[in-house]
Amino acid sequence: MEIYNHKELRAELRQAHDFQTASDCEVLLYLYAEGDPKKFLNRVNGIFAFVVYDPKRNTFLIARDPIGVNPLYVGWDRHENLMCLRR
């Protein structure tokens, strides 16, 4: 996974956040926390596949770069549990 424009995305955050790393991926969590995933995902430039679980809403955000450089497989087991595999 690589977010090419992570520095620009970090600079555009509306709130101050306590970043723990200089990782290009950490900014995705704060973008998710600040707003609509549809809006920020369209601004992410890179190769990525990830899953974010939101315990407050009991929802998942499952995303992959538009070209699919990083594959992401989604399915359900026999107990209807969501299964995600990134290779």
Steps between C-alpha positions, in 0.01 A plus 500: 500500500627843411319833517689737272327821613491427875682823589244711314213305657652548844525876441133514397365345823255732676596396854832451678583133545759321709689313228700212641713440188614663177330216310317580181210280614420655838333802340222271370370442852471872569340570163241234582441649846444847358239429241343326207712210366368555146648847497844421638549176306467694175792717614734213592771448240686173530484125506303366793258246636372527855216435742396732783260376766300773673381366838284807567290438190569126480596544133792421273665716237661275241700680231741427221681718250303540174740294292521219753878488529459361851240224479230477764274200535173522692265217591296341776552175685224249573406695816461819294811661649668748266842385387755727327833395358760735361796354312 
